[in-house]
Amino acid sequence: YGSLTSLTQLTQQHVNISSNNDNGHQNNHHELHRHLSLFDLVCVGVGATVGSGVFVLVGLIAKTQAGPAVSLSWLIAGVAACASGLCYAELGGRFPSVGSSYVYAKETMGECAAMIAGACLTLEYTGSASAVARSWGDKVVAYVQTWEDEDAGEDDNSWYRLLICVLDPGLGINPCAFLISLGAVLLLLDGVKESKNVTNVFSTLKFLLVFFMATMSLVLANRENMSPFVPSQFGASGIIRGATSSFFGYIGFDEICCLSGEAINPSRDIPRAIIITLLLVTSLYCAVSVGLAGMVPYQDISETSGFPEGFRYRGYYWAAEITAIGELIVLPLVVLVTIMAQPRLNYTMAVDGVLPAVLSKVDEEGNLKAGTKIAGVIMIAIATLIPFSYLDDLISSGILIAFTITDMSVILVRQTSPLDNPYLLERMLVVFLVVSLLSGFLLRSWLSLDTTGEGVRFMTLLSCASTLFVGNRIRKDCPSKRSLMGELYDHEPDEGLFLTPFVPILPLCGCFVNLYLISQLEPIGLAAISGYVGLAIG
């Protein structure tokens, strides 16, 4: 009887998922317009992902962590990002509605997990948009400060001092962040078609700028600067630490999924857009990494402005100006694309009754003006008044939790507990998450200490072995739903959908990577995200 009940529940669950896949955007009267093509979605992905990773992190990692082997760090991080990226690709096509990880958690784990996912996505969308706007404002001030003429008299420099006082009045206020945030919100309020066109244009400009940086630096590269490829002071552990830092340069591609409800053909285009975005971004990051490390000896690379200073180092001042000004022009696109997703998340949560109904209002042209205004005011306030250093770890940990929820959702969609042991899969997933997080903390201790005691090494190896054991048990003891239900259907139940390969191994690897990265954050950041999640479900 128990086995029959489990099979009945499994059948009903699969029918619900299939029904959601077929009619996901038709089960409520609030409907967004489907107008985004594959090109539009790729532009969103590239626009949201390519940012400080190219302009800051490449130089910082090359100088302090990996040396000329910085390209290996980016390649390793790209492979790790694909573990979660392929999970988003499947679920974005399987659940073609706005909301990303919030929708996936609701469909597979219930309301509590969905609330956590929604709270973490808010950190990613509103928090990241605010942080990038703040960073852009700081870069504008830094660029204007290069205009100072030290040989000029006090009267001649009065205009300069006045401009600096306006741009940097002190007290933590950032007027440039206010202006760029306000501009992004006004553009979104102007309409989805207008903001889509701006996104496409600026994403193309950003791609061309990064392609120029990569090509120019590769032309100027010297083979001597690449030797030794792995400096002795960094070693293999430096490459791994560099990969840990590099991973955050890949964050942003998941925003494609939050626009599934506006894609013309989501089941086909969402997976393609995510895969194309990850391939493009990984290729660009590896190319610029090789170029910068070959153009400038790694000891002389600037930690904050790698390419502009690198071109100046080689005497190409015009290329330095193109890069510096180009960064200021294209970086605001990240603000626009990132905050674009927040009203859509709010829309889905409002339709579910979690947030006020006003956030689900859609005008005749498919615009979420009320939701955009509310999200925009919050973003503008944070960007203008709160320094980025207070947001960094909180935002990063929230994004990684959302990634982990998505990875788990794929496993729960594709695998099930054996009929004679209900809830084994759910129990094993919880155990896997706990031992993965513990392994992350222990690995952090091992890699951060010059001399590691035998006790720490033993505990680390034991914890990692436990992680492998639990993951292998999930693989062996928790069968796929397709194998149990194949006889109930005359056709493949997932026919026409993109399917994540190597399930459950690949999603489990994604969970481990995400939790390892969470364990690398500062204690105050871990305490902040714990309190934030507690408030979300409280």
N, C-alpha and C positions, 0 to 999 in steps of 0.2 A: 504493500500500500504506500509506504514512504517513497519507494522508487517511482511509482506511478504519479504521486503528487509532485515530486521534483521535476519529472518530465513534463507534466502539465504546466508548472510554473515557468519552466524553461521555454516551452512553446509560446506561452502568452507573452513572455518578455521579448522574444524575437519578433513576434507579430507587432508589438508596440513599437519596437525600434524600426521595423520596416515601414510601418504606417507613418512614423515621424519622418522617415526618409522621403516618402512619396508626397506627403501633405504638410511638411513642416512649416511652410509659410502660409497655409490656408486655414489654420485652425483658430484664428481670431480675426476680428474685423479690422484691427489696426494693421495696415499693410504698407510696407515700404516698397518703393518701385525697384524693379530689377533692371539695372542699367549698366552694370560694370562688366566689361569684357575681360578676356584674359590679359590683354595688355594693360588695362587699367589696374588689375589686381597685382600684376608684377611691379608696376610703378609704385603702388602703395607699399609692397614688400620692400623694394629697394630703398624707397624714400624713408621708410621707418627704420631700416636696419643700418644703412651706411651713414655713419656720423662720426662720433668721437673715436670709434675704432680705427678709422683711417687717419684722422687728423691728429690724434693724440697717442692712442695706445700703441701703435706700431713703433714709434720712436721710444716711448717709455719702456716697453718690454725689451727692445733691442739693447737699450743702454743699461738697464738694471737687472735683467733676468736671463736672457737667452743669447745675447750677442748676435752674430750673423745667422744663427740657427733660429731666428725669430719666425721665419717662414714655417718651420716645423711646428712651432707652437700654434700658429694660426691654422695649420692643416689639421692638427690633432683636435683643436677646439671645433673646427668645422665638422669633422666626423662625429664628434660628440653631440653637436647641435642637431645633426641629421637624425640622431636617435629619437629626439623629441619631435623634430620637424616632420618626420614621416608619420608619426602618430597624429599630429595636427592635420596632415594631408588626408588621412583616412576619415577622421571624424568631421572635418570640414565638409567633405562630400557626403558623408552619411547623415549628418544633421544640418541640412541647408537652411539654417536660420541664424540671425545675428545673436551674438552672445558668447561665442568661443567656449572657453573652459567652463564657464558658468552653465551653459546648456549641456555640455558633456557630463559634468558632475551631476546635474539634476537627473539626467536620463539613466545614469548608471549607479549612482551612490546615494541619491536622495537630497533633501532640502538642506541639511546641515553642511554637507560638502559643497553644495552649490553656493551657499552663503559665503563660505570661505573663499571659493574660487572668485565670486563676484567682488569681494573685498580686495583680494590680491590683484585682480585685473584693474580695479580702480587705482591701485598704487602704480600699476604699469602705465595706464593711460594718462590720468591726470597728473600723477606724480612725475612720470618721465617727461611729459610735455613741459611741466613747470621747471624741472631740472635743466632740460635742454635750453629753454628760454633764458634761464638764469645764466647758464654757461655762455650762451651767445652774447648776452649783455656784458659779461666780464671780458669776452674776447673783443668786443667793440671798444671798450675802455682801454684795453691793452694795446689795440691797434692805434687808437688816437694818441696814446702816450708816446708813440714813436715819432709823432710830428713835432715834438718839442725841439726848438732850436736853442741849444745851450749857449750859442755865441751871441744870440740876440739880447737886446736890452730889456729891462723890466717892462717898459711901455709896449715894446713890440710883441711881447709874449702875453699881454693882458688878455687877448682874445682866447689864447690857448688855455689860460688858467680858468677863464669863465666857462669855456666848453667843458673842461674836466669837472668843474663844480656842478654843472648841470647833469653830466653823465654819471658822476659818482659823488652824490651829496653826502654819503656816509650813513651811519645808523642802520646799515644793512639794506638800505633801499636801492633798488636797481631799476632806474627809469627805462633803460633799453629793454629789459625783460618785460616791463609793462607794455611797451609799445609793440613789441613783436607778438606778445600774447594777445593783445587786443586786436591786432591786425589779423591773426589767424582766426579768432572767433568771428570777427566781422565778415571775413571771407566765407566761413562756413554758413553764417546766417544768410549770405547772399544766394545760397542755393547749392545743391549737390552737384549740378552740372558744372558750375563755375569752379567750385573747389576741386572737382575731378580734373578739369582742364589744367588748372594751375599745378596740381600734383604731377600730372603727366609731363608738363613742360619742365618743371624743376627737377624731377627725377631723371629726366634725360640729361639736363645740364649737369647734375651731380655725377652721373655715370661718365659723361665726357670729361669732367674735371678729374675724377679719379683715374680714368684711363690715361689722361695727359700726364698726371703725376707718375703713374707706373711706367709709361713709355719713356718719359724724359729721364727718370732716374735709372732705368735699365740701360739707356744709351750712355749715361755718364758713369756707369758702374765700372769699378776696377776689380779685377780678380784678386789682387793682393788684399783688399779689404775684407774678403770672405774667408781669409785664413788667419788663425785656426777657425774652422766652422763652428765648433763648440768650444769656447774658451774654458780653460781648466777651472777658473773660479766659479763658473756657472754649472757646467756638467749637465748630465741628463736631468737631474732634479730641477735645474734652472729652466729647462725646456718645459717640464711639466708645470712648474709655477707660472711660466709664461702662458701656457695653454689655459690655466685656470683664469688668468686675467683676460686672455683673449676671448673666452667664451662670452663675456658680456658684450663684446662687439657684434655678436650674432643675434642679440635680442631685438625683436621688432617684427620678424617675419610672421609671427603668430597673429598680428593684427589683420592679416588677410582673412583669417577665419571669422573675425568679428564682423566682416562685411559679407558673409555668406548669404545673408538674407537679401542683399542687393545685387548679387551676381546673376548674370543672365542664365548661365548654366553651371550652377555650383558643383554638382557632382563630378563634372568633368574638369572645370577650370580651377577650382580651389586647390586640388592636389597638384595640378600642373604648375600653378602660380607659385606655390610654396617650394616645389622642387627646383624650378627655374631660378627663383630668388636665392635659394641656398647655394646653388651652383655658381651663379653670377657673383654673389658676395664672397664666397670662399676663393674663387679665382682672383678677384680683385685684391683681397687681403693678402693672398700669397704673393701676387705679383708686386704689389707696393712694398711688401716686406723684403723681398729679394732686392728690389731696386734701391731702397733706402740703405740697407746694410751694405750694398755694393758701392753706393755713391759716396758714403761717408764712413770713415772708421767708426766702429760702434762706440768707442770711447768718447767721440766728439759729437755724437747725435744729441740734439736737444730733447729733453724729456717732455717739453710742453709744446714745441712747435717744430716737429721733426723735419717736415718737408720744406717749409719756407727757409728755415735756417740751413738746411742741407743744401738747397740751391744757392744760397748766399755763400756758403762754405766753398762751393765750386766756382763762384764768380758769376752765376747766372741770376742776376738780380731781377730781371724781367720775369723769369719763371717763378721766383720767390713771391713777387707781387701778384701774379696771376693766382698762385696757390692761396695766399693769405686772403686776398679779396674774394676769391671764389668760395672759400670756406664760409666767409661771412654772408655770401649771397645764398648758398644752397643749404646751410645748416638750419635756417628757419623752417624748411620743409618738414623736418622731423617734428617740429612743434605742431604744424598743421595736421599732418597725417596721424600723429599720436592722439591728439585731442579729438580728432574726428571719430575715433572708436568709442569714446566714453558715452556720448548720447545714445549710441546704439546698444551698448550694454545696459544703460539705464532703461531704455525702451523695453527690452526683453524682461528685465526684472519688474518693471511696472506692469506689463501685461500679465505677469505671474502673480501680481498683488503684493510683491515684496516692497516696492517703492511706490510713491504716490502716483495716481493715475495720470496726472498732468504730464509726466515724463513719457507717456506712451502716445501723446497727441502727434499726429502726422498731418501736415497740411496737404493741399491738393497736388502740390508738386513733389511730394515725398520727402519734405524737409522736417527735421525734428527741432523746430526752433526753440520751443520751451526748454527741452533738455539741453540744447546747445548753450543757451543763455546761462542756465544754472551751472553746468560744468565749466563754462568759460569764466564766469565770475570767480569760482573757486580756484581755477588754474591761475588766473591773473593775480589774485591775492597771494598765492603761494610763491609764484615766480618773482613777484616784486619784493616780497618782504622776507623770505626765508632762504638763507644761503644753501647752496647745493650740498655742502659737507654734512648738513643735518638730514639730508634725504637719501643719501647714496645707499647705505646698507639696508635701510628699510625697503626701498624700492627694489633693490636686487633680490632680497630674500622673498618678497612678495611674488615677483615674476617667477622665481625658481619653484615656489610652491604651486603656482598655476601650471607650470610645465609638468610637475610631478603628478598633479591631479589628472592632467590629460593623458599622460603615459599609463596611469592606472586605469583610466576609462577604457582605453583600447583593450587592455587585458580583460576587463570585465565584460566588454562587448563580445570579444572573440572566444574567451575561455569560460569554463564553468566548473563548479565543484562536482566530484563524482556522485552518482546517484545514491550511493550507500554512505556518503559522508558529506551531508549538506554544510555549506558555509566554510568548507576547508579552504577554498580559494581566498575568501575574504580574510580569514585568520592568517593564512600564509603571507598575504600581502602586507598586513599590519606588521607581522614579525620581520618581513624583509625590509620595510621602511625603518624600523627601529635599529636593526643591526647595521643597515647601510649608514645611517646617521652616526652611530657609534664608531663604525669603521672610519668615517670621515674625520671625526675628532682625533682618533688615534693616529691616522695617517698624517694629519696636520702636525701633531706632536713629533712624530718620527722625522718628517721632512724639515721642520723648523729648528731642530736641535742639532748642533754640531756633533755632539756625542749622545747617543740614545742608549738608555739602559736596556739590559736584557729583558726586564719586566715589560717595558713599553713595547718592545719588538714582539715578544710572545703574545701579548694581548692584541696587538695589531694583526698579527698573522691569524690568531684564533678568530677574531671578529670577521676578518675578510673571508676566512674559510667558512664560517657560519653563514655569511651572506651568499656565498656560492652554493652551499648546501640547500638553503631555503629556496633560492632561485631554481635550482635543479629539481627540487621537489615540486615546485609549481609547474615546471615544464613536464614532468613525468606523470604526476598524479592528478592534474587538473586538465581534463580533455577539452578539445575545441568543441564549440557548439555545433559547428558544421558536421563534425563526425558523428555526434549524437543525434542530429536532426536530419541527416541527409535523406533518410527514407520517408520523411514527412513531406518532402517537396519534390515535384517533378522537375524543377529547375534549381540551379544554385541560388540560395536565398540572397547572396551578396553579389549577384550578377550585375555587372556594369559599374561597380564601385571600385575605387582604388583601395587596395588592402595593404596595410603595413606588413612588410616582410619579416620573417623570423620572430613571429609572436609566439611565446611571451618574452623571448630572450632580448630582443631589441628594446621594447619598452622598459624592461627591468634594468637594462644598462642605462637607459635615459634617467630612470629614477635614481640609480646609484650616483650618476654624474651630478644630478641636480642637488641631491642631499650632501654629497661631498663638497660642492661649492658653497652650500649654506653653512656647512661646518667651518669654512674658512673665514667667515665674517666675524667682525669684532663682537665681543660680548654685549656691548650696549645695543648693537644692531639686532642681535638675537633676542634680547629682552624686549626691544621695541616691537619686533614682529610678533612675538608671543602675546604681548599685551594687545596689539592691534587685532590679531585673529580672535583673541578672547572676547574683545568688544563686539566683533562682527557676529559671533554666534551667541552672545550673551542676551 
